[in-house]
């Protein structure tokens, strides 16, 4: 295999693997900007993956996407009900949502697909080449021969920036995450803004789970997200709660995961595969440790807004 082919394969795998992380991390960015730390994002991704598999098993990837978004919304709605409106601790509530999702998705998968699993015959989203752009040497095959969910991720980067920094909703959402008391005094419905941010985050996390099933593995297995939701939280921190930074951080983590494919293609058998599998998680720890003291989270993140009923 030529060096160019290896490079293109590595680049394409990086973008493909980064897609579910990007979708989930953009959603988490919106949620955290509103002051809601959604540790239930792992559960939302897992629910989205199962929803996508169930819909695809019926022969329609579109139905799978719709069910994935619905699953993500349910997980986020549960978190918002408990932590935003019930004022429970967000960390505990998010952890509970994820643990509940692990149990529920496992049960539903068993009942739906049986002990054999979903198999490898699901309706999936095949790569689509963008005319003209896909023919650009090296860059074209890497960026513009991907699934529709990857192109959606490209589009969501500027859209998320516009939503946060160029709309009244974004201004009120950020105010709710930075200074909820002042925002409430200015007439902002802080709880509703936080709920909306959490729901947007849940929907995108569900799409991230769908991308994992419909654009990568083509099947569903229990606990298949394997900590990607928590990596998405690390990506938000590394990206400094900005859509552009989050996109770059997602690519970094995608490259860390795709590195194992590059090593296999290069024939470097001396590198332990266990180390390559652990690399993204090690990178998450390093990223979080290096971000301490330099990245400033929204001041009201994970704090009760103290809004009067």
N, C-alpha and C positions, 0 to 999 in steps of 0.2 A: 504494500500500500504506500502511495507517495506521501510526501510530507504535506502537500496541499490538501490531499484527501483527508489526512488525519486531522489537520487544522480545521477544516470545514466541518468534519464530523464532531470534533470537540466543541466548536462554536455553536453548532446547531443543537447539540445535546445540552449545552449550558443554557441556552434560551428556553428550550423545551422544559428542562427541569426547573428553571427559575419561574416559569409561568404560574404554577399554583402558589408559590411563595409570594410572588409579586401581587397577585390578586388579593390574597389574604392580608398581606402587609399594608396594602393601600386601604383596605377596609379597616384594619386596626389603627391606621394613622388617623382616619376620620373619627373613629370611636375615641381614641385617646386625646385628640384635640378637643373633644367635648368634655373630657374629664373622666371617661369610663375606661378603666383598664380591664379589657376583656380577656381573662384567662380561659374563658370558655371557647376561644377561637379554635382550639384543637378539636373540641366536640362539634363545633359548627362545621369544620372541614370534614370531619368523619361522617356527620350526618349528610353533608352535601355529596360525599363520595357514594354513600349508600343510595341516596335519592337518584343520583345519576345512573347507578347500576340498575336500580329497579326500573327506571324509565327506559333505559337502553335495552333491558331484557324484553321489553314489550315491543322492541323494534324501532324505537324512535329516540334519537339522541336529543331532540328538541324537548320531548317530555322529560328526559333525564335532567336536562338543564333546569327546567321549571321546578322539578321536584328538589333539585339541589338547592336552588335559591330558597324554596319554601322551608327546607330543613334548616338552612342557615338562619332564616328569619325566626323560626320557632326557638332555636337555641338562644338567639340574641334577645328575643322577647322575654324569655324566661329569666335571663340574666338581668334585663332592665327592670322587670317586675320586682325581683328580689332585692337588687342592689340600689337602683335609682329610686324606685317608689317605696320599697320596703326598708330602704336605708341599711341593708345588711352590708357587711364587709365585702368589698368587691373581689378581693383575692379569694376568700372562702367561697363566695357565690360562683365565681368563674371556675374554680376547681371542681365544685360540685356539679356544675353543668357538664364539664368534660367527662367526669366519672360516670354521670348518668348517661351521656351519649355513648360511651364505650359499652355499657351494659345493654342499652336499648338497641343500638345498631347490631350488636352481636346476636341478640334475640331475633330481631326482624330478619337478619340475613339468614339465620338458621331456618326460620319458618318459610322464607321466600325461596331460597336457593337450595336448601337441604345441606347436609353435611359435606357434600362434594364442592360447594361453593358456586360462584356465578359462572365458572367456566371461562373460556376465551372466545366466545362467540357474540359478544355484545356489540350493538351498533355504536361505532365510535366515530370521532371526528378526524377525518384524514387530513394530512397536510395539504394546504392550498397555496399554489404559487401565485404571487402578485405579478401581474403582467409588467414587463419591462424591468421593474425593480428586482424581480427574482433572477434576472439574467446578469446582474452586476457580478463580476468576478469576486469570489470569496464572500463578500458581504451579502449578496443576493441569496445564496443557499443557506446562509446562517440566519438571517433575519426575516426573509420573505418567502420561505417555504415551510411555513409553520401552520398550526391549526388555527381555526377562527378564534379560539379563546386566547391565543397568544396575541393576535391582532387586537382583540378587545383590551388586553392588558396594555398594549401600546397606547390605545386611545384613552384609557382611563388615567394615565399619568397626567396629561395636561388637563383633563376634565376634573380630576381631583384637586389639582392646583387651583383651577378656576373656581371650583365650588368653595374651597376654603378661603381664598384670598380676594375673590372678585364678586362675591354675592353677599347679600344681607344675611342669608342663612349661615354662610360660613363665618361671617363676623360674629354673629350671635353665638354660634357653636364654639368658636375659639374663646370668646368672652366667658362662656359657661365653663370652659376648662381652665382658664387662667384666673379669673376672679369672679366666681359665681355670686358672691354677695353683691358686688358692684353691678354685675349684669342684671341681677334680679331687681336692684334699685332703679335701674334704667328701663325696666319694663320687659326684660327678656324672660320668657317662660323657660327657666333653666332645666327643669325636669323634662319637659317635652323636647327641648333641643338635645339633651343628652340621650334621651330615648331614641330620637331620630338618628343620631350619630351611631348609636349601638346597632340599630337595625340595618343601617347601610353597611356597617362593618360585618354583620352577620351574613348579609346577602352575598357580599364579595367573598367571604370565607367559604360559603357554600359553593360558589363558583370555583374557588380554588380546589376544593375537594372533587368537584366534577371534572376539572382539568386533569387531575391525577388519574381518574378512571377512564375518561373518554378520549384523552389525548396522549396518554402514556401507557398504562399497563393493560387496559381493556378488560379488567375484571375487578371484583371486590373481594377483599379479605378482611377479617376482623383486625382492628387496630392498624390499618394500612397507612394511616397518616404518619405514624411513627415519629411523633414529635415535631412535625412540620409547623404546626400552629405555634408552638413555643419558639421555633426558629423565626417565624414571622414577627413575633414580638421583639426578638433581638434585632431583626432587620430594621424595625421602626426606630429603635434606639440608635443603631448605627447610622441610619439615614437622617437622624436628628428631626424626626417628625415632619419631614418635608418630602412631598411626592418624588421630586427629582433624586434626592439622596436615597430614598427608599428603593427606587428603581435600580440605582447603581449597587446598593447593598444586596438586593435580590440577585443580581447578576453574579456578584461575588460568591454568594452561597451556592448558586447554581453551578458555577465553575468548580467549586470545591467538591460538589457531588459528582459532576461529570468527569472529574479527574480520573476516577476509577476506570471509565471507559477508555480514556486516552492511554492509561497505563496498560490496559489489556491489549489495545490495538498496537502499542509500541513494543509489546513483548517483554516488558520489564517485570518479569515474574518474581524478582527478588523482593518486591515491595509487598508486605503483608496486606491482604485484602481487608482484614479487620481494621487496620489503620485507616484505609481509604474510606470505609464505611463510617468510621468515627469522626472523620475530618470535619464535616459540617457542624457537628455538635461541639467539637473542640474549638472551631472557629467562632461559634456563638459565644462560648465562654470568654474567649480572648476579646471579642468585640465588646461584650458587656463590661468586662474589666477595664478595657482601654477607654470606654466612653464615660466611666465614672469621673465626675468632676469637670468634664468638658462639654457634655451634652446636657442641656437644661430641659427637663420635662415640663409639660404644662403644670403650672403651680397648683391647680386644683385636681390633678390626676389622682384617682382612687380615693378622693375625699368626699365626705358627705356634704352636699350643697347647703344643708340646713334650711331648705325652703319650707316656709310655713304652708300647711295644708289650706 
